[in-house]
Amino acid sequence: MIVKRLLYLVYYVVKTPWTLFSEYVRYVKEKKGVSAFYLYRQVIYTVFKYNASPLDYFSFRFYDLDESEREDWSCTGFMYEYQLAMNPQKYRNVLKNKILFLEQFEGLTGREWATLSKLSSDTSFAENFFSKVKCKVVIKNSTGQAGKAVEIIDIENRNKEEVLALMQSKGFDLLESYVVQHDALMRMSSAGLNTIRIVTQYLESEVIIILAFLRVSVNSDIDNLSADNYSRNFGCSIDLQTGKINKPGIYLNRMKPDVYNHPVTNEPIEGFQIPYWQECLQLVVNAARLVPENKSIGWDVAVTNNGPLLIEGNHNWNNLSFVPGEKGFRKDFLKYLSMLKS
């Protein structure tokens, strides 16, 4: 156990954004009236006790929790091992590769798409494809993650050759039609597509909905919550029964205040009703049943005026997904692990 924790510690040292960590230390030092030495000691303790990354200590506000409360948070190392058990490496490609994903979940993704290879090699196909897409398209690297290697471009004043050349220059191999979100979500924030993260657990032929939250963009064409050191966009916990946002919005940068009204549109956060909520839930249940060998998946769902559609599925969904709902689920996951092994 100690050797494994030491290996994790080395990994955390390499991967931690230390500038953000230092900002957290200064913030909590002032907020709680404790010394930096005390916080460093606490962080090291939680690395070994809970397999937490240094940022987990601050993201989950361990400085406000007692030992029993900390026990229920699924920290970074625990989640790595959990997802490895639930989503074996040999089955992950369908979720890691966006092209394989679109092929596997055809009928649930609700948008046109094409590979750079197909568009470049088949002139007739390319002309037909570009005649169907509107003013904007999304170009991607099919193996990119966390909102990286994604770009939204206007094609109104670009011809097919220019689009393909741009994709090639950026190392992008996938083009998708742009998804226009539901009017209600547009009123909340029109800057970018605001997607819903829904986490499912497949267990003994049953699909369990673990959590859901809405990502809300703020002057950004992507809704990724890690943008700008977790300070650009925010997440909103969704009540699984009603589909209503049931808490203020929360930035993953925990030094920022909770959000009660959108900072640009002034739309109220709490009480916002996700359109087509029951259809959103059914969509991810149907999707989860298509890949039962991957048992723990974080689905990204967009909602249009015509209903929901799948954007992607994540085998290694981030444990910061727990922050908007302020619940860590470790006891639930330990139960699921024991059921998996039995």
C-alpha positions in Angstrom: 0.0 0.0 0.0 2.7 2.5 1.0 4.7 1.8 -2.2 1.6 2.3 -4.3 0.8 5.6 -2.6 4.4 6.7 -3.2 4.0 6.0 -6.9 0.8 8.0 -6.9 2.6 10.8 -5.1 5.2 11.0 -7.8 2.4 11.1 -10.4 0.7 13.9 -8.5 3.9 15.9 -8.2 4.3 15.8 -12.0 0.7 16.5 -12.9 -0.4 19.1 -10.3 -0.7 22.7 -11.6 1.3 24.2 -8.8 0.5 27.8 -9.5 -3.2 27.0 -8.9 -2.2 25.0 -5.8 -0.3 27.9 -4.4 -3.3 30.2 -4.9 -5.5 27.7 -3.0 -3.0 27.6 -0.2 -3.1 31.4 0.2 -6.9 31.4 -0.1 -7.5 28.7 2.6 -4.7 30.1 4.8 -6.6 33.4 5.0 -10.1 31.9 5.1 -9.4 29.4 7.9 -6.7 31.2 9.7 -4.2 28.3 9.5 -0.6 28.2 8.4 0.8 27.1 5.1 2.7 24.3 6.8 -0.5 23.0 8.3 -2.1 22.8 4.8 0.9 21.1 3.3 0.8 18.5 6.0 -2.9 18.0 5.5 -2.5 17.6 1.8 0.2 15.0 2.2 -1.9 13.2 4.7 -4.9 13.0 2.3 -2.6 11.8 -0.5 -1.8 8.7 1.7 -5.1 8.3 3.5 -7.5 8.8 0.6 -5.3 8.6 -2.5 -6.2 12.2 -3.1 -4.4 14.5 -5.5 -3.1 17.8 -4.0 -6.0 19.7 -5.7 -8.6 17.2 -4.5 -8.0 18.6 -1.0 -9.2 22.0 -2.1 -11.7 21.0 -4.8 -13.6 18.9 -2.3 -13.1 21.4 0.5 -11.5 18.8 2.8 -10.5 21.7 5.0 -14.2 22.0 6.0 -14.8 18.3 6.4 -14.2 15.9 9.3 -12.8 12.4 8.7 -16.2 10.7 8.3 -17.3 13.2 5.7 -14.0 12.9 3.8 -14.5 9.1 3.6 -17.3 9.5 1.1 -15.3 11.4 -1.5 -13.9 9.5 -4.5 -10.5 11.0 -4.9 -8.3 10.9 -8.0 -6.3 7.7 -7.3 -9.5 5.8 -6.2 -11.3 6.9 -9.4 -8.4 5.8 -11.6 -8.6 2.3 -10.1 -12.4 2.3 -10.1 -12.7 3.2 -13.8 -9.9 0.7 -14.7 -12.0 -2.1 -13.0 -15.3 -0.9 -14.5 -14.0 0.0 -18.0 -11.2 -2.5 -18.9 -8.6 -1.1 -21.3 -9.4 -3.5 -24.1 -13.0 -2.2 -24.3 -12.4 1.5 -24.1 -11.6 2.4 -27.7 -15.3 2.9 -28.6 -15.3 5.8 -26.0 -11.8 7.1 -26.6 -12.1 7.4 -30.3 -14.8 9.8 -31.5 -15.1 8.2 -34.9 -15.7 4.7 -33.4 -18.1 6.4 -31.0 -20.2 7.9 -33.8 -20.3 4.6 -35.6 -21.3 2.6 -32.5 -24.0 5.1 -31.4 -25.5 5.8 -34.8 -29.1 6.9 -34.3 -28.4 8.5 -30.9 -26.0 11.3 -32.0 -28.4 13.3 -34.1 -25.9 15.1 -36.3 -24.0 14.8 -39.6 -20.4 13.8 -39.5 -17.5 12.8 -41.7 -13.9 11.9 -41.5 -11.1 14.0 -43.1 -10.1 10.8 -45.0 -13.6 10.3 -46.5 -14.0 14.0 -47.4 -10.6 14.1 -49.1 -11.0 10.9 -51.1 -14.6 11.0 -52.2 -15.5 14.3 -54.0 -19.1 13.4 -54.5 -19.6 12.5 -50.9 -17.8 15.7 -49.8 -20.0 17.9 -52.0 -23.1 16.2 -50.7 -22.0 16.6 -47.1 -21.2 20.3 -47.3 -24.5 20.9 -49.0 -26.3 19.6 -45.9 -24.3 21.4 -43.1 -25.2 25.0 -42.2 -23.0 28.0 -41.5 -21.0 26.4 -38.7 -19.2 23.1 -38.3 -17.1 21.5 -35.6 -13.7 20.1 -36.4 -12.0 17.8 -34.0 -9.2 15.4 -33.3 -10.9 12.1 -32.9 -8.8 11.2 -29.9 -8.8 14.6 -28.1 -10.2 14.9 -24.6 -11.5 17.5 -22.1 -12.7 19.9 -24.8 -9.2 20.1 -26.3 -8.5 19.7 -30.0 -12.0 21.0 -30.8 -12.7 24.1 -32.9 -15.9 25.7 -34.2 -15.5 27.3 -37.5 -17.7 29.4 -39.8 -17.9 27.9 -43.3 -20.1 30.5 -44.9 -17.1 32.2 -46.5 -14.9 29.1 -46.8 -15.0 26.5 -49.6 -14.5 22.8 -49.1 -10.8 22.8 -49.9 -10.1 25.5 -47.3 -11.9 23.6 -44.6 -10.1 20.4 -45.4 -6.7 22.2 -45.5 -7.4 23.8 -42.1 -8.3 20.4 -40.6 -5.1 18.9 -42.0 -2.9 21.8 -40.7 -4.4 21.4 -37.2 -4.2 17.6 -37.1 -8.0 17.3 -37.0 -9.6 14.2 -38.6 -13.3 14.6 -37.9 -15.9 17.1 -39.0 -19.4 17.4 -37.5 -22.4 19.5 -38.1 -22.9 22.3 -35.5 -25.6 21.5 -32.9 -28.0 24.3 -32.2 -29.2 24.0 -28.6 -32.7 24.4 -27.2 -34.1 27.9 -26.9 -34.2 27.7 -23.1 -30.5 26.8 -23.0 -29.9 29.6 -25.5 -31.5 32.1 -23.1 -29.3 30.8 -20.3 -26.1 31.2 -22.4 -25.8 31.6 -26.1 -22.0 31.8 -26.2 -21.5 28.1 -26.5 -23.3 24.7 -26.6 -24.2 24.0 -22.9 -24.1 20.2 -22.5 -25.3 17.9 -19.7 -23.0 15.4 -18.1 -24.9 12.3 -17.0 -22.9 9.5 -15.3 -24.3 6.0 -15.6 -23.3 2.7 -13.8 -24.1 -0.5 -15.6 -24.6 -3.3 -13.1 -26.2 -6.7 -13.4 -28.2 -5.6 -16.5 -29.4 -2.5 -14.7 -28.4 1.1 -15.7 -28.1 3.3 -12.6 -28.0 7.1 -13.0 -25.4 8.3 -10.6 -25.4 12.1 -11.1 -26.1 14.8 -13.6 -25.1 18.4 -14.0 -25.4 21.2 -16.6 -22.2 22.8 -17.9 -22.9 26.5 -18.5 -20.6 28.6 -20.7 -19.6 32.2 -19.9 -18.4 34.1 -22.9 -16.9 30.9 -24.3 -17.7 28.8 -27.3 -16.9 25.6 -25.3 -18.5 24.7 -22.0 -15.5 22.8 -20.6 -15.3 23.4 -16.8 -11.5 23.2 -16.7 -11.1 26.2 -19.1 -9.0 29.1 -17.7 -7.9 27.3 -14.6 -11.4 26.1 -13.8 -12.6 29.8 -13.7 -14.4 30.4 -17.0 -17.5 28.2 -17.0 -19.5 26.7 -14.2 -21.6 23.6 -13.4 -25.1 23.2 -12.0 -26.3 20.1 -10.2 -29.5 18.6 -11.7 -32.2 16.9 -9.6 -32.4 13.4 -11.2 -36.2 13.1 -10.6 -37.4 16.5 -11.9 -34.6 17.7 -14.2 -34.4 21.0 -12.4 -31.2 22.7 -11.3 -31.3 22.3 -7.5 -28.3 24.3 -6.3 -26.5 27.5 -7.2 -23.9 27.1 -10.0 -20.4 26.1 -8.9 -17.0 26.9 -10.5 -14.5 24.1 -10.2 -12.1 26.8 -9.0 -13.5 26.7 -5.4 -12.1 30.2 -4.7 -14.9 31.7 -6.8 -18.3 32.4 -5.3 -21.4 30.3 -6.1 -23.5 31.5 -9.1 -27.1 32.5 -8.5 -27.7 34.3 -11.8 -25.7 33.9 -15.0 -23.0 36.6 -15.0 -23.8 37.7 -18.6 -27.5 36.9 -19.3 -28.7 37.3 -15.6 -30.8 34.2 -16.0 -31.6 32.6 -12.6 -29.8 29.3 -12.0 -31.8 27.5 -9.3 -35.1 26.1 -10.6 -34.0 26.1 -14.3 -35.8 23.2 -16.0 -33.7 21.1 -18.3 -35.9 20.5 -21.5 -36.7 16.9 -22.4 -35.3 15.6 -19.1 -36.9 12.2 -19.2 -35.8 11.8 -22.8 -32.2 12.7 -21.7 -32.3 10.0 -19.1 -33.7 7.4 -21.5 -31.0 8.4 -24.1 -28.1 7.6 -21.8 -29.8 4.4 -20.5 -30.1 3.2 -24.1 -26.5 4.2 -24.8 -25.2 2.4 -21.8 -26.9 -0.8 -22.8 -25.1 -0.7 -26.1 -21.7 -1.0 -24.4 -22.2 -3.1 -21.2 -18.6 -4.0 -21.1 -17.9 -0.4 -20.1 -19.8 0.0 -16.9 -19.0 3.5 -15.6 -19.5 6.2 -18.3 -19.8 10.0 -18.2 -22.1 10.9 -21.1 -22.2 14.4 -22.6 -25.7 15.2 -23.8 -26.9 18.2 -25.9 -30.5 19.3 -26.0 -32.1 20.8 -29.1 -35.6 22.0 -29.8 -36.3 18.5 -31.2 -34.9 16.6 -28.2 -31.6 15.3 -26.8 -28.6 13.8 -28.6 -25.3 12.2 -27.5 -22.1 14.3 -28.0 -19.7 11.7 -26.5 -19.1 9.2 -23.7 -16.1 9.2 -21.4 -14.6 6.1 -19.8 -12.3 8.3 -17.6 -14.8 11.0 -16.6 -13.3 13.4 -14.1 -14.0 13.1 -10.4 -14.5 16.9 -10.4 -18.0 15.8 -11.7 -18.8 15.4 -8.0 -18.3 19.1 -7.2 -21.6 20.6 -8.6 -23.7 18.2 -6.5 -21.3 18.3 -3.6 -21.4 14.5 -3.1 -18.5 12.1 -3.5 -20.2 8.6 -4.0 -17.2 6.6 -2.7 -19.4 4.3 -0.5 -21.7 3.6 -3.5 -18.7 2.8 -5.7 -17.2 0.5 -3.1 -20.5 -1.4 -3.1 -20.5 -1.6 -6.9 -17.0 -2.9 -6.9 -17.9 -5.6 -4.5 -20.9 -6.6 -6.6 -18.7 -6.7 -9.7 -16.2 -9.1 -8.1 -18.8 -11.4 -6.5 
